[in-house]
Structures are given as C-alpha cells and as structure tokens.
Amino acid sequence: MSVLEQLGMTVLRRMDPETAHGIALRALNAGLGPRGGPVTTPRLATRLAGLDLPNPVGLAAGFDKNAVALDALARTEFGFLEVGGATPRPQPGNPRPRLFRLTEDRAVINRFGLNNEGMEAIGQRLARRPKGAILGLNLGANKDSDDRSRDYATLLSHCGPHLDFATVNVSSPNTEKLRDLQGAAALRSLLAGVMEANAALPEPKAIFLKIAPELDSDEIAQVAEVATASGIDAIIATNTTLSRDGLKSAHRDQQGGLSGVPLFEKSTRVLAQLSTLTDLPLIGVGGISSAEDAYAKIRAGASVVQLYSALVYGGISLAGEIIRGLDELLARDGFGTVADAVGTGRGDWL
C-alpha cells in the first residue's frame, strides 16, 4: 500500500462507512487507484466458463453497485469484475445507517437491501464498458416485485448484451424471503427462465448462481443437483452470513449480512462440500484477506475467487498483493497453473 493510499484509508475510516465508500469510488474515478491493469503470469492465467482470465482473483459484487467506476476498476489488478447487484427498477434500499465496520473482527455488516439505480441507468453504463475487462453483473429482484423470478430474466435480457457473465443472486439476506428462491422447485423454475432469456441473447453469456452459507448438507446437495441440471456455468459460494458467532465488535448485533474474516471458515466448508457434489466450476467468496486465504479456497475446490470486504481494511491495492502472493504459493508447491491446485486440499474442510 502506498503512502497516499495509507493516508486516504486513515481519513476514510473516520467517516460513516457508506459515505466513505462513495468517496472511495470517486477517488478511483479521479485516477487515485492502481493503473497497471490486471496482474498475470502463465501460472495465474485461468479459464472459467469459457472466459480467459488473466488471474483468478475477482472483485465481488457490491463494491460498484451502479457500474459508475468501470474504467477505473479495469485499471486495477483484478482478473475480473462483478458489479451490482441490480434490479429491474431503481430502489432505495433500507434506511441508513446500513453499513457497519467491525474493526476488531476485520468484518463488515450490511443491510443495504439491494439499493441501486435500476437496469436502465446501469445498462447505459455497461454499454460503455472498457475494452478488455472481464465484466459481470449481479442480478437481483425488486423488493416489491410480483414475480421475482421474472425480474432475473428481465435484467439479463436488458443488460446481457454488455456482459461477459451474469450472477443469479438468490442469497442476499437483506431482501425479505429472497433466500426462499434457493429451494429446489423455486430455483429450478427461476433458472429455467434465466436460461431461456440467455439463449435469446445475440450471444449467450456465462451464468453463475450465488448461494448462502446457511444451507445444510441436504440443501447444498439439492442446489448442486438443480444447478447442474439447469445448464448454468458455475456456482459462487458464498454470500454473506446471518451468523454472529465469536464476534467482538460493538456492532456485532446489527441486523444484516456479515462478511469478512469471520465468514472464511463457514463459506470454505460449503465450497468444499459443493465440490464433491458437482463438476461445475466453483467461485470461492467469503473472508479472503490474504494470498493464503485465496490459496486455501482454491485448494478447497474453487477455480477462482472473489473479494470485497477485505478492501475496507487493506485498500484496493490489496488485490495486487493477494494475486502476487498467490503466484508465489503456486510456484512454491510446484503447481504450473491454478487449475492444477484446485481441490488438492479439499479434505481439510470436509
């Protein structure tokens, strides 16, 4: 982390978290972030769902909800970017405050409620996307929708032409009853609608499914079965958790989804279990704050990983540190590619 970034992070931590995040996005757009572009080596180059990634570390959804910093983010070290979550119609989300730092726990709680500017505004920005970036959109449903399943297909139809991949998010804990869509029958119907919309695009996109960490073994098995049968391309494990086990921060009892370091073990165990149930590629998310964490997710079964909450504490340059460190770990253990390491440590998590 540069001296300038350290100074900026010190100032931002003294502000309300949501206000600080908005300023961070504006700082990136002003050219204050990394400018070298994605880090890559022959070891790091990765293929996922037909997409050639320079490295396997992506930016998770939530950092750039409204796709307002695409050019700046394309200049960072990330191998791929996911923006959103988006809904068909704009929605304000839940009342503020709705974002909390749990500094002692290196964690974050949010209850945003899928606040975003809607697919019309977001779609216009995606249409001007930077060339060369691997870009995806996290798809959600409006809180007051009379057909949430249709919302996902509507979003994909509208924004899909400007994307490389789209993520079906049925696991946000901050939209009432959204997680009910993870049930086998509801999920089967929803994914059928999404895949139909995808097939109608001029060029179909890679489709990912993002699940919650609270699923039990039977539910994980059902998700794996439905996802595999649906024809989607990958599963993201996992979204934020409602658990508060072991937290120390004064904000530990705030409502919302918990992300950051305390999520690492739970999300990695779900990931490892999923990897025994499906041949679909898996994307590991939850609690990654170091190269060692990213490597552990890959060895547990992830083909690629994503991070977001760690940037609150480590800054945007943390991505490059993790990517370079991952390359060193792969070399240390004699792996010629990321793919060679996938699943080699699964047994540690089962």
Buried (B, 14 or more C-beta within 10 A) or exposed (E): BEEEBEEBBEEBEEEBBBEBBEEBBEBBBEEBBBEEBBBBBEBBBBBBBEBEBBBBBBBBBBBBBBBBBBBBBBBBBBBBBBBBBBBBBBBEBBEEEBBBBBBEBBBBBBBBBBBBBBBEBBBEBBEEBEEEBBBBBBBBBBBEBEEBBBBBBBBBBBBBBBBBBBBBBBBBBBBEEBBEBBBEEBBBBBBBBBBEBBEEBEEBBBBBBBBBBBBEEEBBBBBBBBBBEBEBBBBBBBBBBBEBEEBEBEBBEBEBBBBBBBBBBBBBBBBBBBBEBBEBBBBBBBBBBBBEBBBBBBBBBBBBBBBBBBBBBBBBBBBBBBBBBBBEBBEEEEBEBBBBBBBBBBEEBE
